Amino acid sequence: MNSVKPRTKILFVVNVDWFFYSHRLPIALGALECGYEVHLATTFTGLREQIENHGILIHDLDIDRSGSSPLRFFKTLFLLASIYKSVSPEILHLVTIQPNIIGGILARIFRIRSVVYAISGLGHVFIDRSFVGFLRRKIIIFLYQLALGSSCKRVIFQNNHDLNTMSKLANLQNHESVLIPGSGVDLKKFSFTPLSTNKSVILMASRLLSTKGVREYIQAAKIIRDRGHDVVFQLAGNPDPSNPASITIAELDSWKREKIVDIIGHRNDLHNLLPLASIFILPSYLEGLPKVLCEAAACGRPVITSDVPGCRDAVEPGVTGLLVPPRDSIALANALEILLTNNQLLYSMSICGRTRAEQLYNVNLIVQQHLDVYKELFSNQVSSKFT
């Protein structure tokens, strides 16, 4: 009887299903196509069936994204330990802060041979200026140092600032760090569309967090209106109550009453929404590499974003968009006014943005870069058995 060679098992650990679905699903599907057995441990909020239908084996994990419940932290720890024991993955792919920390520490305990850490931004704790934030940052850095201690690992970063910062903090060797620009964009879905000659539409789409620069966007809209520009401002997204930086419902209701910005809620069809806009804005305080900025570029939309790590990496200043200081609504309004009054620059940025997306953000390129990381790690794992 012929024996069937078991497939190499990859286990993704992600904080919540919608983030996996929007940012890591193409990578998982690429792994499936290459013959890997793909598992996912995450907190499910409604996408279980859609993910299972792709042939991904799922495991329930309860992660408190607010990080405020010690009880749920230990529950997550024990659940993930149980999943590690039952799956016995050859390759572990950890995504977002808590999976990186909890999953990384457990990986050392369970001696999982190959670990991929995906650090897509350093998170709110690295921009919190309070004393409590300072203490939390010290704790997080210590935990990262513990978690990133696997001997056979690759740490994927989305921008050079995060790579340099974490490499120093966790004493990473050069070969252990990999720079991959984001999660990739489906260039067919987010296709280039010529800018409209009708009334200008300004769009911001993100989770409604203060750290995304939502308040600065609202204030900049008021300034532009006061300066006499006849434009439409749209804000797509919902508050995220599990995040300490979330905009409150009361604040959101007050903006709706003011009618300065058209608040349109969460949208799953950004590929339809972006082509209706003239300019895309994301005045965030800190990012990994915002997927939405890459999607806007793919559609040929000039962007205005903050001159901070992650955001600045998604823009070629003056060519595909403009950079402004973070937390500065006046600078944001001034940048908007530059583009609103310079059609030639606007159209040039539109073309250059699409070109940049084709060169750097094609999802097929991003998937292949991840598959190369898996292949290299697993090859090292196999060769180490014979040395």
C-alpha positions in Angstrom: 0.0 0.0 0.0 1.3 3.4 -1.0 1.7 5.8 1.9 0.5 9.4 1.5 3.2 11.9 2.4 1.7 14.3 5.0 1.5 17.9 4.0 3.5 20.6 5.8 1.2 22.3 8.3 1.0 26.1 8.7 -0.9 27.6 11.6 -1.9 31.3 11.3 -2.7 33.0 14.7 -4.6 36.3 14.2 -6.5 38.4 16.7 -9.8 38.5 14.8 -11.3 36.9 11.7 -12.1 40.0 9.7 -8.4 41.1 9.9 -7.3 37.7 8.6 -9.9 37.8 5.9 -9.0 41.3 4.7 -5.2 41.2 5.1 -3.9 37.6 5.2 -6.4 35.4 3.2 -4.5 35.7 -0.1 -1.3 34.5 1.6 -3.2 31.5 3.1 -4.7 30.7 -0.2 -1.3 30.8 -1.8 0.0 28.4 0.8 -2.9 26.1 0.0 -2.1 26.1 -3.7 1.5 25.2 -2.9 0.3 22.1 -1.0 0.5 23.3 2.6 -2.2 22.3 5.1 -3.4 25.6 6.4 -4.9 26.2 9.9 -6.2 29.4 11.4 -6.7 30.2 15.1 -8.6 33.4 15.7 -11.6 35.1 17.3 -14.6 34.6 15.0 -17.1 37.4 14.6 -19.0 36.1 11.6 -16.6 35.0 8.9 -16.2 31.4 10.0 -18.1 29.8 7.1 -16.4 32.0 4.4 -13.0 31.1 5.7 -13.8 27.4 6.0 -15.1 27.3 2.5 -11.6 28.0 1.2 -10.4 24.8 2.8 -8.7 26.4 5.8 -9.0 24.4 9.0 -10.2 26.6 11.8 -9.7 26.8 15.6 -11.6 29.0 18.0 -9.5 31.5 20.0 -10.8 34.1 22.4 -8.6 37.2 22.2 -9.4 40.4 24.2 -8.3 43.0 21.7 -8.6 45.7 24.4 -6.0 43.9 26.5 -7.9 44.9 29.6 -8.9 41.5 30.9 -6.3 39.3 32.7 -8.8 36.4 32.8 -9.2 36.4 29.1 -5.5 36.7 28.6 -4.9 33.5 30.5 -7.9 31.9 28.7 -6.2 32.8 25.4 -2.9 31.4 26.6 -4.4 28.0 27.5 -6.6 27.8 24.4 -3.6 28.5 22.1 -1.5 26.0 24.0 -4.2 23.4 23.3 -4.3 24.3 19.7 -0.5 24.0 19.3 -0.6 20.6 20.9 -3.4 19.3 18.7 -2.1 20.8 15.4 1.7 20.4 15.8 2.5 22.9 13.1 5.8 22.9 11.2 5.4 26.6 10.5 3.7 29.1 12.7 2.6 32.5 11.3 1.7 35.0 14.0 -0.1 38.3 13.1 -0.8 41.4 15.3 0.5 42.2 18.8 -1.2 39.7 21.1 -0.7 36.7 18.8 3.0 37.7 18.4 3.6 37.9 22.1 1.4 35.1 23.4 2.0 32.9 20.4 5.7 33.6 20.4 6.2 32.7 24.0 4.3 29.5 23.6 6.2 28.7 20.5 9.4 28.6 22.5 7.8 26.4 25.2 6.4 24.0 22.6 9.6 24.2 20.5 7.9 24.9 17.3 10.7 24.8 14.8 9.8 27.7 12.4 8.1 30.9 13.4 7.0 33.8 11.3 6.1 37.0 13.2 4.2 39.6 11.3 4.6 43.0 12.9 2.2 45.2 10.9 2.8 48.4 12.9 3.9 48.9 16.5 0.4 49.8 17.8 -1.3 52.3 20.0 1.0 51.6 22.9 4.0 53.1 21.0 2.3 56.4 20.5 0.5 56.8 23.9 2.2 59.8 25.5 0.8 59.2 29.0 2.8 57.8 32.0 0.6 54.7 31.9 1.4 54.4 28.2 5.1 54.6 29.1 4.8 51.8 31.6 2.8 49.6 29.2 5.4 50.2 26.5 8.1 49.0 28.8 6.1 45.8 29.5 5.3 45.3 25.8 9.0 45.6 24.8 10.0 43.1 27.5 7.3 40.6 26.3 8.4 41.1 22.7 12.0 40.3 23.7 10.7 37.0 25.2 8.4 36.2 22.3 10.9 36.8 19.5 13.4 34.4 21.0 12.6 31.5 18.7 15.9 30.2 17.2 14.5 29.6 13.6 12.4 32.7 12.8 11.6 35.4 10.4 10.1 38.7 11.5 8.2 40.5 8.8 7.9 44.3 8.9 6.0 46.6 6.6 8.3 49.7 7.0 11.9 50.4 7.8 11.2 52.4 11.0 9.5 49.4 12.6 12.2 47.0 11.4 15.0 49.2 12.8 13.2 49.9 16.1 12.3 46.3 16.8 15.6 44.9 15.6 17.4 46.9 18.2 14.9 46.2 21.0 14.9 42.4 20.3 18.5 42.1 19.1 17.4 40.6 15.7 20.0 39.5 13.3 19.9 40.9 9.8 18.8 37.6 8.2 16.0 37.3 10.7 14.2 40.5 9.5 12.2 40.8 6.3 10.7 43.9 4.8 7.5 43.2 2.8 5.4 46.3 1.8 2.0 45.5 3.2 -0.6 42.9 2.5 -0.9 43.5 -1.2 -3.7 44.8 -3.5 -5.8 43.0 -6.1 -5.0 45.2 -9.0 -7.9 43.9 -11.1 -10.4 44.5 -8.3 -8.9 47.9 -7.5 -8.6 49.0 -11.1 -7.4 52.4 -12.4 -10.3 54.9 -13.0 -9.8 58.4 -14.5 -10.5 61.2 -12.0 -14.0 62.6 -12.3 -14.4 66.1 -13.7 -17.5 66.6 -11.5 -17.6 68.0 -8.0 -14.6 67.0 -5.9 -15.2 64.2 -3.4 -12.8 63.8 -0.5 -12.8 60.4 1.2 -11.3 59.0 4.4 -11.9 55.3 5.2 -10.6 53.6 8.4 -11.7 52.4 11.7 -13.0 55.4 13.6 -10.1 55.8 16.0 -8.6 59.0 17.3 -5.2 57.6 16.3 -6.3 57.4 12.7 -6.6 61.2 12.7 -10.4 61.2 12.4 -10.8 64.4 14.5 -8.2 66.2 12.4 -10.1 65.1 9.2 -13.4 66.5 10.6 -11.6 69.8 11.5 -9.9 70.1 8.2 -13.2 69.6 6.4 -14.6 72.6 8.4 -11.6 74.7 7.5 -12.0 73.9 3.8 -15.7 74.7 3.9 -15.0 78.0 5.6 -12.5 78.9 2.9 -15.3 78.6 0.3 -14.5 75.3 -1.4 -17.5 73.4 -2.7 -16.5 69.8 -2.0 -18.1 66.7 -0.5 -16.4 65.1 2.4 -17.0 61.4 3.2 -16.0 59.3 6.2 -16.3 55.5 5.9 -15.9 53.3 8.9 -17.2 52.4 12.3 -16.0 52.9 15.9 -14.1 50.1 17.4 -15.2 49.8 21.1 -12.6 47.2 21.9 -9.9 49.8 21.1 -9.1 52.4 23.7 -8.6 55.0 21.0 -12.1 54.5 19.6 -14.3 57.5 18.7 -17.4 57.5 20.9 -20.9 57.1 19.5 -21.8 60.5 21.1 -19.0 62.2 19.2 -20.1 60.5 16.0 -23.7 61.6 16.4 -22.6 65.2 16.9 -20.7 65.1 13.6 -23.7 63.7 11.9 -25.8 66.6 13.2 -23.3 69.2 12.0 -23.4 67.7 8.4 -19.9 68.9 7.6 -18.9 65.3 6.6 -21.1 62.6 5.1 -20.6 59.7 7.6 -21.4 56.5 5.6 -20.4 53.7 8.0 -18.3 50.6 7.3 -18.0 49.7 3.7 -17.0 46.3 2.2 -16.9 47.8 -1.3 -14.0 50.2 -1.2 -13.2 49.1 -4.8 -16.4 50.8 -5.8 -16.2 53.7 -3.4 -12.6 54.9 -4.1 -13.2 55.6 -7.9 -16.0 58.0 -6.9 -13.5 60.1 -4.9 -11.0 62.7 -6.1 -8.6 62.6 -3.1 -8.1 60.0 -0.4 -7.0 61.1 3.1 -5.5 59.1 6.1 -4.0 61.5 8.7 -3.0 58.6 11.0 -0.5 58.9 13.9 1.3 55.6 13.2 0.9 52.6 10.9 2.6 49.5 9.5 1.8 50.2 5.9 -1.9 51.1 5.5 -3.5 48.8 2.9 -6.1 51.4 2.1 -3.4 53.8 0.9 -2.1 51.1 -1.4 -5.7 50.5 -2.6 -6.2 54.2 -3.2 -3.0 54.4 -5.2 -4.1 51.4 -7.3 -7.3 53.2 -8.2 -5.3 56.2 -9.2 -6.4 58.4 -6.3 -3.9 61.0 -5.0 -3.5 60.7 -1.2 -2.8 63.0 1.7 -1.4 61.2 4.7 0.8 61.9 7.8 4.5 62.1 7.7 4.9 59.2 10.2 6.2 55.6 9.9 4.1 53.5 7.7 2.1 56.3 6.1 5.1 58.0 4.6 6.3 54.6 3.2 3.1 54.4 1.1 3.6 57.7 -0.6 6.2 59.2 -2.9 5.9 62.8 -1.7 4.9 65.3 -4.4 4.6 62.5 -6.9 1.7 60.2 -5.7 0.5 62.3 -2.8 1.3 64.8 0.0 2.7 64.3 3.5 1.6 66.5 6.4 2.5 66.6 10.1 0.4 64.4 12.3 -2.2 65.9 14.6 -2.3 69.1 12.5 -5.7 69.8 10.9 -4.6 73.2 9.5 -1.7 71.5 7.6 -4.1 68.9 6.4 -6.5 71.6 5.1 -3.6 73.4 3.4 -2.5 70.3 1.6 -6.1 69.6 0.5 -6.3 73.1 -0.9 -3.1 72.6 -2.9 -4.6 69.6 -4.7 -8.1 71.2 -5.0 -6.6 74.2 -6.9 -4.1 72.3 -9.0 -5.7 69.9 -11.5 -2.5 69.2 -13.3 -0.8 68.0 -10.1 -3.9 66.0 -9.2 -4.0 64.1 -12.5 -0.2 63.5 -12.5 -0.4 62.0 -9.0 -3.3 59.8 -10.2 -1.2 58.2 -12.9 1.9 57.9 -10.7 0.0 56.3 -7.9 -1.2 53.5 -10.1 2.3 52.9 -11.4 3.6 52.7 -7.9 0.9 50.2 -6.9 1.7 48.0 -9.9 5.4 48.0 -9.0 5.2 47.5 -5.2 1.7 46.4 -4.0 0.5 43.7 -6.5 -0.9 41.0 -4.2 0.7 38.3 -6.3 4.1 39.7 -5.5 3.3 40.0 -1.8 2.0 36.5 -1.6 5.1 35.1 -3.3 7.4 36.9 -0.9 5.6 35.2 2.0 5.8 31.8 0.3 9.5 32.4 -0.1 9.8 33.0 3.6 8.0 29.7 4.4 10.1 27.8 1.9 13.3 29.1 3.3 12.4 28.4 6.9 11.1 24.9 6.2 14.3 24.2 4.2 16.4 25.2 7.1 14.2 23.1 9.4 14.7 20.0 7.2 18.4 20.5 6.8 18.9 21.0 10.5 17.7 17.4 11.0 20.7 16.1 9.2 23.3 18.2 10.8 
